[in-house]
Amino acid sequence: MQRGTEWEPIAEMQGDGVIYRLHGDRREFVGHITGDAMQDAHDTPMLTCVHREVGLPGSNVHGHYEADDTYVDDRTRISIADDGTVTFALDGKASSDRHVRVEGPIPKVKRTAVMFVLMASAPR
């Protein structure tokens, strides 16, 4: 995932689903996506996804993917265009940071890309 007008790398997901935040030349392990779950650095499930329904284990927080793979829950809406541009809205207000994108074969993996955005932007 990159941001800014110079497309500075801020996070990466490796082929095995491991996610890192990038801080210059330093990497911070955040967690990983395995099967139908997004797990934090302690292997605790943060989100699970079954079909198009997304949930937080032990919580009433639930979201879903719309037909175009836009993620929606009570407060959040995240969509990723085919070119990797991320559109993020919280409480119906679009993010002021319009310079975030994800690189990769986005049309084939939009739901995974959204999970990556959620994981990479989660509080530490």
Protein Blocks (a to p, Z undefined) as FASTA:
>chain_A
ZZdjkopafbdcdfkopacddehjaccdfbdcehjbccdfkopafbdcehjaccdehiab
dcdddfkopacdfkbccdddfkopacddeehiacfblcbcdedjfklmmmmmmmmmmmmm
pcZZ
